[in-house]
Amino acid sequence: PLDGGQILKAAVWKATGNRFKGVHWAAKTGKILGWTAIVLGVSVSLYQGDFSGLWVALLGWFGVQNANNYDRVTTLQEALLKLHATDAMAREFRVVDANLTLRQFADQYLLESRAPVYFAASDGRYRGMVAIDDLNYVERSQWETETLFRIIQPLDSIPTVTEATALVDVIQLIESKGLRQVTVLSPAGAVSGVIDRGDIVRSIAEKMNLAISDSVIQQIKQDGSYPPGFQVGAIAQAAIEATRTEPRKDAA
């Protein structure tokens, strides 16, 4: 992250047309210089029998840590750019008949095990997402006659993305709108799945071979927020900006 590293990154970026390669080269060089400083500092201290070289070793250790973090974040950005909505979406939803009365829906689907999300369909078409909380605003006496159409949110009124949408764009949508989840649509306009922050973390972990337990994923889903220090939104934004500033290989 120091001036020398920035110059090296820019040089490799210019030569290859790939910003990420420049960052990796700068990080690797930083690690080599850091470990060199550590070995040199410890050797000087041992040779002279004092602590004069430990400052150099300490600076080297900080250099190695910074280079590792720089490299790790860049690797995460690269992984995000290779993922799409279809890689992260979960099929944790149920499709119900839009013609059910509110009473039938509550008795059949809400009294026992509940799915995280319900979508309603009729005549072979998706009508929208069932807004379960809106049941509280319908008089119980009307539950026997009113159908799910009363509490359906049409697909064109809820946040949706396509299966081919880049995951970084999904993350930006969720963070910029403060959403808990988005709905993924197939090319035909059918519901393919849903994505929340837990699904995003799970897809990243699978892509990078990270060990993240199902309990942690479920906690993220429940809380609707990323773990402390896991700034996925900022990393996704940086990845998007990096692709926008990629120089053309034939540029002067």
Backbone as a ProteinNet text record, in pm:
[ID]
protein_1_A
[PRIMARY]
PLDGGQILKAAVWKATGNRFKGVHWAAKTGKILGWTAIVLGVSVSLYQGDFSGLWVALLGWFGVQNANNYDRVTTLQEALLKLHATDAMAREFRVVDANLTLRQFADQYLLESRAPVYFAASDGRYRGMVAIDDLNYVERSQWETETLFRIIQPLDSIPTVTEATALVDVIQLIESKGLRQVTVLSPAGAVSGVIDRGDIVRSIAEKMNLAISDSVIQQIKQDGSYPPGFQVGAIAQAAIEATRTEPRKDAA
[TERTIARY]
81.1	0	85	220.6	305.9	330.8	404.3	423.1	487.6	588.5	653.8	557.6	470.8	371.7	271.6	232.8	138.1	199.2	329.1	397.1	405.2	441.1	449.4	313.2	209.8	74.3	36.1	65.4	30.6	107.1	234.1	315.4	262.5	230.9	178.3	39.9	-40.2	-174.2	-164.8	-69	-50.1	-4.8	84.3	141.1	41.1	-41.7	-133.1	-276.1	-309.2	-447.4	-538.8	-480	-557.9	-517.5	-608.4	-578.2	-547.4	-621.5	-604.9	-467.1	-414	-278.8	-177.8	-200.4	-112.1	-113.1	-230.9	-242.8	-173.7	-194.5	-132.2	20.5	73.4	218.1	270.3	200.1	242.6	237	131.9	118.7	229	258.9	365.8	500.9	527.4	652.4	658.5	543.1	538.2	566.4	515.3	542	690.4	750.3	894	976.6	947.7	1022.3	997.6	873.5	842.5	917.7	916.1	988.4	1139.7	1187.5	1329.7	1365.1	1278.6	1302.4	1296.5	1206.6	1196.5	1323.9	1367.4	1488.9	1609.5	1618.7	1732.1	1731.5	1613.7	1605.3	1639.3	1586.9	1616.6	1763.9	1821.8	1963	2052.4	2021.1	2100.4	2093.3	1974.5	1957.9	2037.4	2034.9	2108	2258.9	2300.9	2445.3	2500.5	2425.4	2475	2437.1	2349.2	2310.2	2224.9	2154.5	2064.6	1934.9	1854.5	1723.6	1720.7	1835.9	1842.4	1773.3	1771.4	1711.4	1564.4	1509	1369.5	1272.1	1313.3	1225.5	1209.6	1321	1314.6	1225.6	1240.6	1158.1	1009.6	983.3	844.6	782.9	859.8	811.7	785.7	873	853.8	727.6	700	579.4	453.7	452.1	337.9	324.4	437.5	433.9	372.7	408.9	354.2	203.8	160.8	18.6	-62.2	-10	-80.2	-88.2	20.5	22.4	-75.6	-81.8	-175.9	-320.8	-351.5	-487.6	-521.7	-427.8	-445.8	-473.3	-395.2	-409.1	-542	-579.7	-703	-827.4	-830.3	-944	-955	-839.7	-840	-890.9	-849.5	-897.7	-1048.8	-1100.1	-1244.2	-1316.2	-1259.3	-1319.4	-1325.2	-1217.5	-1215.5	-1323.2	-1338.9	-1439.8	-1580.5	-1605.5	-1737.5	-1771.9	-1672.7	-1697.7	-1727.9	-1692.7	-1717	-1850	-1916	-2041.2	-2161.9	-2271.3	-2396	-2508.4	-2623.2	-2736.2	-2770.7	-2761.6	-2796.3	-2700.8	-2578.6	-2482.1	-2514.4	-2585.3	-2610.2	-2753	-2846	-2986.7	-3021	-3113.7	-3165.2	-3310.5	-3350.4	-3488.3	-3571.9	-3552.9	-3625.1	-3756.3	-3841.9	-3972.1	-4074.3	-4200.4	-4308	-4404.2	-4461.2	-4560.2	-4697.8	-4791.2	-4925.7	-5028.4	-5146.7	-5256	-5306.4	-5304.8	-5348.3	-5497	-5572.6	-5717.1	-5754.4	-5654.6	-5684.4	-5739.7	-5834.2	-5877.9	-5769.2	-5774.9	-5676.3	-5681.3	-5800.4	-5815.5	-5750	-5773	-5712.3	-5559	-5510.3	-5365.1	-5307	-5368.5	-5318.6	-5323.4	-5431.5	-5445.7	-5349.4	-5331.2	-5251	-5101.2	-5061.8	-4920.2	-4855.9	-4937	-4877.1	-4885.2	-4979	-4995.8	-4886.4	-4832.5	-4729.3	-4593.2	-4523.8	-4393.2	-4411.6	-4340.4	-4352.5	-4230.7	-4254.2	-4144.1	-4101	-3975	-3930.7	-4008.7	-4042.6	-4109.9	-4217.4	-4330.2	-4436.5	-4464.1	-4479.8	-4522.9	-4655.3	-4741.5	-4873.4	-4882.8	-4952.8	-4969.9	-5112.1	-5158.3	-5289	-5288.8	-5362.4	-5370.7	-5232.8	-5141.4	-5008.2	-4917.6	-4954.9	-4874.3	-4844.7	-4722.1	-4688.7	-4759.3	-4827.1	-4899.1	-4820.3	-4730.1	-4649.6	-4611.8	-4553.8	-4511.5	-4622.7	-4642.1	-4742.9	-4685.6	-4746.4	-4701.8	-4770.6	-4706.3	-4770.1	-4805.1	-4718.4	-4744.5	-4873	-4914.6	-5036.9	-5162.6	-5149.1	-5263.9	-5313.6	-5220.5	-5257.8	-5350.2	-5355.3	-5436.6	-5570.8	-5598.7	-5726.5	-5809.7	-5929.7	-6017.8	-6035.1	-6029	-6042.7	-6175.4	-6274.6	-6405.3	-6402.4	-6300.7	-6290.5	-6200.2	-6134.2	-6042.4	-6114.2	-6240.1	-6313.9	-6347.9	-6354.4	-6398.1	-6286.6	-6196.5	-6088.3	-5983.6	-5933.7	-5830	-5691.9	-5590.6	-5453.1	-5425.8	-5509.2	-5490.3	-5492.4	-5557.3	-5567.4	-5429.8	-5342.2	-5212.6	-5094.1	-5118.1	-5009.9	-4940.8	-4808.5	-4729.3	-4685.7	-4730.2	-4693.6	-4541.8	-4496.3	-4352.2	-4288.7	-4365.7	-4307.4	-4300.7	-4349.3	-4343.9	-4244.2	-4178.2	-4079	-3941.6	-3833.2	-3697.9	-3668.4	-3635.8	-3603.7	-3477.8	-3411.7	-3296.8	-3314.9	-3236.5	-3241.1	-3132.8	-3143	-3043.9	-2903.5	-2894.5	-2763.9	-2705.9	-2777	-2726.6	-2599.9	-2498.4	-2373.4	-2400.1	-2334.3	-2358.7	-2321	-2218.2	-2180.9	-2296.2	-2371.4	-2485.4	-2599.9	-2615.6	-2716.2	-2682.3	-2555.4	-2511.4	-2536.7	-2503.2	-2526.2	-2673.3	-2759.5	-2903.4	-2950.5	-2907.7	-2948.5	-2900	-2773	-2716.3	-2771.5	-2786.7	-2833.5	-2979.1	-3059.3	-3201.4	-3231.4	-3130.5	-3152.5	-3246.3	-3235	-3325.7	-3276	-3367	-3328.8	-3305.2	-3375	-3360.4	-3409.6	-3373	-3426.2	-3475.5	-3564.6	-3619.5	-3548.7	-3516.1	-3447.6	-3549.2	-3552	-3645.6	-3572.9	-3637.5	-3583.3	-3605.5	-3543.7	-3568.2	-3715.9	-3792.5	-3935.4	-4019.9	-3955.1	-4027.8	-4079.4	-4043.7	-4085.3	-3987.2	-4031.9	-3945.7	-3849.1	-3719.5	-3617.4	-3565.5	-3562.4	-3509.7	-3507.5	-3450.2	-3435.4	-3291.9	-3245.5	-3108.8	-3113	-3051.2	-3031.1	-2882.8	-2845.7	-2703.9	-2642.1	-2720.8	-2669.5	-2634.9	-2719.7	-2693.3	-2567	-2546.4	-2427.2	-2301.4	-2302	-2185.3	-2160.2	-2266.6	-2251.5	-2187.7	-2232.4	-2177.4	-2031.3	-1995.4	-1855.5	-1769.6	-1820.9	-1746.2	-1722.8	-1824.2	-1809.1	-1709	-1713.1	-1622.6	-1477.8	-1454.8	-1318.7	-1275.4	-1358.6	-1327.6	-1305.2	-1393.3	-1386.1	-1478.6	-1435.7	-1515.8	-1607.9	-1730.9	-1831	-1947.7	-1978	-2078.7	-2219.6	-2308.7	-2447.9	-2512.5	-2468.4	-2525.3	-2492.1	-2373.2	-2334.9	-2418.5	-2436.8	-2518.4	-2661.6	-2717.6	-2853.8	-2864.7	-2759	-2759.2	-2758.3	-2681.3	-2678.5	-2815.9	-2880.3	-3014	-3112.8	-3101.8	-3193.7	-3170.8	-3042.1	-3009.6	-3026.4	-3012.1	-3020.1	-2900.8	-2784.9	-2664.5	-2541.6	-2434.3	-2310	-2237.5	-2147.8	-2069.6	-1984	-1952.1	-1868.1	-1734.6	-1695.2	-1568.3	-1575.1	-1688.3	-1703.3	-1778.2	-1704.8	-1763.9	-1788.6	-1884.4	-1911.7	-1957.1	-2039.4	-2089	-1977.1	-1884.7	-1772.7	-1680.4	-1658.9	-1571.2	-1634.3	-1765.2	-1834.3	-1827.8	-1845.7	-1839	-1700.3	-1596.3	-1459.4	-1432.6	-1490.4	-1472.9	-1537.4	-1655.7	-1724.1	-1643.4	-1592.6	-1513	-1384.9	-1328.5	-1206.4	-1231.3	-1344.1	-1374.3	-1403	-1456.5	-1486.4	-1359.6	-1252.7	-1128.7	-1025.2	-1064.3	-970.5	-927.8	-797.4	-752.3	-758.6	-778.4	-774.6	-631.4	-610.9	-476.7	-408.8	-489.7	-429	-419.6	-447	-441.5	-297.7	-281.1	-146.8	-84.9
-121.9	0	127.8	117.3	234.8	279.4	391.2	449.9	352.6	278	182.3	76.5	31.2	-69	-13.2	113	175.2	190.7	225.5	239.7	104.7	-0.1	-133.9	-180	-154.4	-193	-124.2	4.9	80.9	28.6	-8.5	-58	-191.2	-282.1	-412.8	-395.8	-308.5	-278.8	-228	-136.7	-81.2	-188.6	-276.5	-377.5	-487.7	-525.5	-638.2	-596.3	-471.3	-427.2	-482.3	-538.9	-600.6	-539.6	-465	-399.6	-499.8	-609.4	-707.1	-772.7	-798.1	-852.4	-755.6	-627.4	-527.2	-529.9	-544.7	-549.8	-674.5	-789.4	-913.3	-904.8	-847	-830.8	-739.1	-629.6	-536.6	-603.8	-684.4	-753.1	-856.2	-934	-1033.1	-967.2	-857.1	-784.9	-730.5	-681.1	-631	-740	-860.7	-972.8	-1008.2	-1010.3	-1043.5	-941.5	-812.6	-707.3	-713.7	-744.4	-752.1	-864.5	-983.1	-1095.9	-1072.2	-1002.5	-968.3	-878	-780.6	-689.4	-763.5	-859.2	-936.2	-1017.1	-1088.4	-1169.9	-1081.6	-969.7	-878.8	-821.7	-778.2	-717.9	-816.7	-937.4	-1039.4	-1077.2	-1086.7	-1122.8	-1017.4	-891.5	-781.8	-785.6	-809.3	-814.6	-930	-1046	-1161.4	-1139	-1074.8	-1053.2	-951.8	-845.5	-740	-763.2	-855	-885.3	-778.2	-701.4	-598.7	-599.3	-495	-489.7	-389.7	-350.4	-245.7	-285.9	-413.9	-456.7	-491.4	-490.3	-531.4	-431.8	-303.3	-204.5	-235.5	-274.2	-311	-434.6	-532.1	-652.8	-620.1	-524.9	-486.5	-418.8	-332	-268.1	-372	-471.3	-578.5	-657.3	-682.3	-756.6	-679.5	-548.2	-466.8	-468.5	-465.6	-470.4	-599.6	-711.4	-841.4	-846.9	-796	-796.9	-711.6	-592.5	-505	-568	-630.1	-694.2	-810.9	-888.2	-1000.7	-952.5	-845.2	-791.4	-737	-666.6	-609.5	-720.7	-827.9	-940.8	-1012.2	-1028.8	-1101.6	-1026.8	-895.9	-816.1	-819.8	-813.1	-817.7	-951.6	-1060.2	-1192.7	-1202.2	-1141.3	-1140.6	-1061.2	-948.3	-869.7	-949.3	-1019.1	-1101.8	-1209.4	-1271.8	-1377.1	-1320.7	-1202.6	-1141.4	-1112.5	-1068.4	-1032.9	-1155.2	-1273.2	-1395.8	-1461.8	-1409.3	-1468.5	-1392.3	-1465.3	-1406.3	-1442.8	-1382.4	-1406	-1553.9	-1624.9	-1767.2	-1848.7	-1797.6	-1868	-1851.4	-1745.5	-1716.2	-1743	-1746.7	-1753	-1883.6	-1871	-1986.8	-2010.1	-2135.2	-2168.5	-2192.8	-2105.9	-2116.6	-2038.6	-2081.3	-2017.1	-2121.7	-2087.5	-2176.4	-2098.8	-2168.9	-2109.8	-2161.2	-2069.8	-2107.4	-2053.5	-2106.5	-2066.5	-1927.7	-1834.3	-1697.6	-1689.6	-1793.2	-1791.6	-1843.6	-1884.7	-1926.4	-1808.5	-1838.5	-1732	-1709	-1595.1	-1564.8	-1668.6	-1714.6	-1816.8	-1947.6	-1989.3	-2112.7	-2102	-1988.4	-1968.9	-1975.1	-1906.9	-1905.3	-2045.2	-2117.1	-2250	-2351.2	-2343.8	-2444.5	-2417.4	-2289.2	-2257.7	-2182.8	-2117	-2036.2	-2097.8	-2190	-2246.2	-2346.4	-2413.7	-2513.5	-2458.5	-2533.1	-2487.2	-2380.9	-2269.5	-2159	-2150.5	-2124	-2097.5	-1952	-1920.1	-1780.9	-1684.4	-1729.3	-1642	-1722.1	-1655.4	-1716.8	-1631.9	-1700.9	-1635.3	-1697.3	-1614.8	-1661.6	-1668.7	-1770.6	-1789	-1833.8	-1802.1	-1849.1	-1848.3	-1942.4	-1954.1	-1964	-2031.7	-2052.8	-1931.9	-1826.8	-1705.1	-1666.8	-1618.3	-1564	-1430.5	-1415.2	-1290.9	-1196.3	-1251.5	-1166.2	-1233.8	-1154.6	-1204.8	-1181.3	-1280.5	-1268	-1186.7	-1072.2	-985.4	-1031.8	-1125.6	-1188.7	-1086.1	-987.7	-888.1	-810.2	-802.8	-728.4	-798.3	-923.6	-992.5	-918.2	-853	-782	-663.3	-619.1	-502.5	-541.2	-670.4	-718.1	-771.7	-726.4	-772.8	-924.6	-989.6	-1135.6	-1181.5	-1100.4	-1138.3	-1146	-1083.5	-1084.6	-1196.4	-1266.6	-1372.2	-1486	-1504.2	-1614.1	-1586.2	-1459.6	-1425.2	-1363	-1291	-1226.5	-1330.3	-1315.9	-1408	-1345.3	-1423.3	-1374.2	-1251.9	-1230.9	-1111.5	-984.3	-991.7	-875	-834.9	-932.3	-901.4	-938.3	-947.3	-979.5	-851.4	-855.6	-747.6	-793	-727.7	-767.8	-769.9	-857.1	-871.3	-741.2	-660.7	-536.3	-427.5	-457.5	-359.3	-396.8	-511.7	-553.9	-558.9	-551.5	-553	-689.2	-688.4	-811.9	-794.4	-906.4	-911.7	-1034.8	-1043.9	-1163.1	-1261	-1382.4	-1484.5	-1443.8	-1366.9	-1329.5	-1204	-1141	-1019.1	-1049.9	-967	-985.6	-971.5	-1054.1	-1051.9	-917.1	-852.1	-720.2	-621.1	-632.9	-544.5	-579.9	-708.8	-750.6	-693.5	-702.4	-649.7	-499.9	-427.4	-283.2	-249.7	-325.8	-301.2	-320.5	-430.1	-458.9	-349.9	-308.6	-210.9	-71.2	-31.1	104.8	125.9	19.8	29.3	-16.6	-69.3	-119.3	-237.9	-327.7	-441.7	-560.4	-646.9	-773.6	-882	-870	-970.4	-915.9	-984.2	-953.4	-1083.5	-1071.1	-1186.3	-1202.3	-1326.5	-1356.4	-1413.1	-1354.9	-1398.7	-1469.8	-1569.6	-1641	-1556.8	-1594.3	-1520.7	-1515.8	-1615.6	-1619.1	-1537.8	-1479.3	-1398.7	-1475.9	-1604.4	-1685.3	-1663.8	-1691	-1677.2	-1795.2	-1763.8	-1868.5	-1887.3	-1780.2	-1789.4	-1653.8	-1650.4	-1525.4	-1516.7	-1394.2	-1372.7	-1275.7	-1315.3	-1222.8	-1223.1	-1153.2	-1140.2	-1275	-1361.3	-1493.4	-1572.8	-1562.1	-1632	-1577.2	-1446.4	-1384.9	-1436.1	-1439.1	-1488.8	-1635.7	-1713.4	-1856	-1875.2	-1799.4	-1813.8	-1771.9	-1667.4	-1624.4	-1731.8	-1788.5	-1893.2	-2013.8	-2052.1	-2166.6	-2135.1	-2014	-1975.1	-1970.9	-1927.3	-1909.7	-2021.8	-2126	-2240.5	-2198	-2111.3	-2066.1	-2151.3	-2179.4	-2261.3	-2171.3	-2156.9	-2080.2	-2174.1	-2192.1	-2290.4	-2245.2	-2343.3	-2314.3	-2229.3	-2247.6	-2169.1	-2020.6	-1991.4	-1852	-1793.3	-1871.8	-1826	-1797.7	-1887.3	-1868.5	-1746.5	-1718.9	-1600.9	-1473.1	-1474.5	-1358.8	-1337.6	-1446.5	-1437	-1379.2	-1424.3	-1379.3	-1232.3	-1194	-1056.3	-958.4	-1010.3	-922.3	-830.5	-873.4	-790.9	-880.6	-826.5	-901.2	-902.7	-1000.4	-1003.1	-876.8	-832.1	-713.7	-729.6	-625.4	-628.2	-687.3	-748.6	-809.5	-711.1	-614.5	-504.1	-542.9	-629.8	-680.4	-568.7	-477.8	-369.7	-282.7	-243.8	-158.9	-232.6	-361.9	-441.3	-457	-479.7	-492.3	-361.2	-248.3	-118.2	-94.4	-130.9	-114.4	-202.3	-321.7	-412.3	-354.7	-296.2	-234.8	-117.5	-34.7	80.5	35.7	-76.6	-127.4	-168.1	-230.7	-273.3	-153.1	-47.5	71.3	147	127.6	200.1	113.3	-7.8	-92.3	-21.5	-3.4	62.1	-32	22.5	-60.2	-99.1	-222.4	-271.6	-195.7	-135.5	-62.7	87	121.1	262.8	311.2	438.8	494.2	503.6
0	0	0	10.7	9.7	-134.5	-149.2	-282.4	-380.5	-333.9	-422.6	-472.3	-384.3	-422.1	-521.9	-502	-594.7	-733.9	-738.1	-867.2	-937.6	-861.3	-920	-969	-889.5	-929.6	-1060.4	-1068.3	-1188.6	-1310.7	-1291.1	-1402.7	-1455.5	-1363.3	-1404.6	-1466	-1407.8	-1459.8	-1603.9	-1626.9	-1760.6	-1859.1	-1814.6	-1903.7	-1936.9	-1839.3	-1858.9	-1886.8	-1854.7	-1869.5	-1762.6	-1656.1	-1549	-1415.9	-1355.4	-1228.3	-1119.6	-1116.8	-1009.9	-1013.8	-1134.9	-1144.6	-1085	-1108.6	-1051.3	-899.6	-843	-696.6	-642.2	-706	-658.7	-665.2	-773.1	-784.2	-674.1	-649.8	-545.3	-407.8	-385.4	-256.7	-237.5	-343	-332.7	-305	-374.1	-350.9	-208.7	-160.5	-23	78.7	52.1	142.9	144.3	24.4	16.2	91.6	70.1	139.4	289.9	328.4	471.2	539.7	477.6	537.3	536.9	435.4	431.8	548.4	575.4	687.7	820.3	832.5	956.7	980.5	876.1	888.7	917.2	846	866.1	1007.1	1052	1185.3	1295.4	1287	1388.2	1384.4	1263.8	1250.3	1313.5	1289.1	1348	1499.7	1553	1698.9	1758.8	1693.6	1743.6	1733.1	1623.8	1601.8	1700.8	1725.2	1813.3	1959.4	1983.3	2120.1	2184.5	2105.5	2160.7	2079.9	2102.5	2036.1	1920.5	1872.8	1770.6	1639.8	1609.5	1483.3	1491.1	1612.3	1627	1565.2	1559.9	1496.6	1347.9	1285.5	1144	1125.8	1217	1209.6	1230.1	1322.1	1348.5	1226.6	1160.4	1038.9	929.4	922.1	825.1	852.4	980.5	1017.5	976.4	1001.8	959	807.5	737.7	591.9	540.9	602.8	563.1	588.4	704.3	737.2	640	607.9	514.2	375.8	333.1	201.7	196.4	305.1	310.7	301	376.5	373.7	235.2	175.6	42.2	-58.7	-49.4	-141.2	-119.8	6.9	40.2	-9.6	9.8	-35.4	-187.5	-254.7	-401.3	-451.9	-386.3	-423.7	-406.2	-299.3	-275.5	-384.4	-425.3	-532.2	-662.3	-693.4	-815	-809.2	-692.1	-677	-696.6	-641.3	-653.3	-799	-875.2	-1015.2	-1101.9	-1053.3	-1129.7	-1093.6	-990	-944	-998.2	-1017.4	-1063.4	-966.9	-989.1	-899.2	-889.1	-1000.4	-999.5	-912.1	-887.6	-803.1	-655.2	-620.8	-479.7	-435.9	-529.5	-490.9	-418.4	-327	-253.7	-296	-292.1	-329.5	-203.7	-106.9	19.8	11.5	-78.1	-91.5	-134.2	-118.1	-161.5	-249.8	-345.2	-434.3	-393.6	-370.1	-325.9	-424.4	-415.3	-503.5	-462.2	-555.8	-525.4	-493.2	-527.9	-502.9	-364	-286.7	-149.5	-70.6	18.8	109.5	213.6	276.7	379.7	492.8	524.9	629.2	585.8	462.6	413.5	413.6	370.2	367.4	507.7	600.9	738.8	800.1	778.3	837.8	775.2	644.5	574.9	579.1	588.8	573	689.1	773	878.3	1017.5	1037.9	1171.4	1205.7	1104.8	1132.4	1085.6	1002.8	956.8	848.8	865.7	772.7	682.3	555.2	462.8	480.5	449.9	464.4	375	253.6	157	83.8	55.2	-24.2	-147.6	-259.5	-382.2	-423.5	-479.3	-520	-671.7	-721.1	-865.5	-893.5	-1013	-1059.5	-1211.3	-1268.9	-1415	-1478.8	-1410.2	-1465.1	-1463.1	-1388.7	-1382.3	-1238.9	-1216.2	-1084.5	-1068.6	-954.8	-928.9	-839.7	-761.9	-676.3	-546.4	-456.7	-326.4	-223.8	-138.7	-34.1	81.5	107.7	218.1	345.9	414.6	531.4	639.2	658.3	762.9	737.4	611	579.7	629.6	670.4	730.5	854.3	922.8	1045.1	1017.9	893.2	860	796.5	794.1	740.3	856.8	866.4	973.7	967.1	1082.6	1085.9	1025.5	1037.1	981.7	829.4	768	622.3	570.5	660.6	618.7	544.8	574.4	513.7	366.6	330.5	194.3	109.4	171.9	97.2	55.5	-66.7	-115.1	-98.6	-134.6	-122.1	-207.5	-309.7	-392.5	-308.3	-191.9	-102.4	-47.5	-31	32.7	-57.4	-186	-279.9	-326	-326.5	-384.6	-524.3	-630.4	-767.2	-785.6	-873.6	-895.8	-942.8	-1019.1	-1068	-962	-841.4	-733.6	-624.4	-639.1	-540.7	-607.3	-528.2	-586	-649.7	-777.6	-848.5	-932	-958.2	-1049.1	-1136.4	-1242.2	-1326.6	-1283.6	-1332.3	-1297.6	-1341.6	-1450.4	-1505	-1441	-1350.2	-1285.9	-1205.9	-1223	-1148.6	-999	-919.5	-775.2	-714.3	-768.4	-714.2	-730.7	-841.5	-862.2	-767.1	-737.5	-639.1	-501.7	-465	-335.7	-328.4	-435.1	-437.4	-422.1	-487.9	-477	-333.9	-271.8	-134	-39	-53.5	38.7	14	-111.9	-141.2	-101.6	-109.8	-75.4	66.6	134.6	270.4	274	176.2	165.4	246.9	282.8	346.3	241.6	127	22.8	-110	-218.1	-351	-412.9	-507.6	-577.5	-711.4	-745.6	-871.8	-970.5	-1090.7	-1193.8	-1306.5	-1363.1	-1478.4	-1604.1	-1717	-1841.8	-1880.8	-1835.6	-1867.6	-1770.2	-1669.1	-1571.4	-1452.6	-1441.2	-1325.5	-1210.5	-1090.4	-972.7	-967	-967	-960	-818.3	-741.2	-605.7	-538.4	-421.3	-346	-295.8	-274.6	-225.2	-108.5	2.4	113.8	150.1	254.5	290.2	327.9	388.1	421.4	297.1	194.9	68.5	1.5	11.5	-47.2	20.9	153.3	227.3	195.4	185.9	154.1	16.3	-82.5	-217.2	-222.9	-148.5	-142.8	-76.9	32.1	103.5	13.3	-63.2	-154.2	-264.1	-316.3	-424.5	-378.3	-253.7	-203.1	-109.4	-98.5	-11.8	133	181	319.7	406	526.5	617.9	699.9	656	730.3	758.7	885.9	925.5	887.2	877.8	846.9	956	1080.1	1190	1174.1	1125.8	1102.6	989.4	882.7	770	815.3	895	943.2	1033.5	1111.7	1198	1114.3	1005.3	915.4	853.1	812.3	754.8	856	978.8	1083.5	1118.3	1130.8	1168.7	1052.6	930.2	814.5	801.3	852.8	845.2	838.2	781.5	771.4	905.6	925.9	1049.4	1060.3	1181.2	1199.2	1126.3	1054.4	983.4	844.3	810.5	678.4	589.2	534.9	460.8	315.1	293.8	159.4	66.1	116.5	32.8	-20.7	66.7	24.9	-71.3	-45.7	-132.8	-271.1	-275.9	-404.1	-481.5	-411.1	-477.4	-535.6	-459.3	-508	-629.7	-629.7	-744	-869.3	-853.9	-968.5	-1022.1	-932.4	-974.8	-1044.1	-999.1	-1060.9	-1205.4	-1230.9	-1367.9	-1457.1	-1399.3	-1479	-1518.4	-1441.5	-1469.1	-1537.3	-1583.7	-1656.2	-1785.2	-1804.2	-1926	-2045.1	-2163	-2283.3	-2312.1	-2359.3	-2384.4	-2497.8	-2588.9	-2698.2	-2671.7	-2541.3	-2504.9	-2511	-2539.3	-2548.4	-2411.5
[MASK]
++++++++++++++++++++++++++++++++++++++++++++++++++++++++++++++++++++++++++++++++++++++++++++++++++++++++++++++++++++++++++++++++++++++++++++++++++++++++++++++++++++++++++++++++++++++++++++++++++++++++++++++++++++++++++++++++++++++++++++++++++++++++++++

